[in-house]
Amino acid sequence: MKVGYARVSTDGQTHDAQINALKAAGCDKIFVETASGAKKNRPVLAEVLEYLRPSADDKLVVYKLDRVARSLPHLIEIMERLNNDGIEFQSLTEAIDTKTPGGRLLFHVMGAISAFERDLIIERTQAGLKAARAKGRIGGRPRQMTDDKINAVRELLANGTPVKDAAAAVGVSVPTLYRWVPGASR
């Protein structure tokens, strides 16, 4: 029995293309999940893996490798489990079918390339952040409390203005005011 697994990361995405491809590949049953690929805990994937039967010549079919695993080690873990249970694996996009020796080889090569690509993305991101920091730029939201606002709040509070009114005067919330102007410096 061919069992399909389709996954998208967010509710704004659709499973339609994956489901159509899985149906065209002859899947008898298709499990659908909306969850980030980075999450280790994916209940529908766990359900699929439990559903597959070793003695029934079942095959797990996915649209693409990255739909089933979050990383190369995770993919290898899933593949070892399937292999130990005698369950075949097929990825439609990469044309991988572990029923054949060539499919098993291609699976390992594609998995290694995917891990390499992810590592390169991380490396480039880190290099970009480091270069930005060297130029004096930092990421994140801009500061709500500038030095001028902090001085203005201190002056308002020194003149007896209630905290709520002082925060409203400079356009910040009371918790933000407290964070930037602690009680000892008011």
Disulfide bonds with the S-S distance in Angstrom:
none
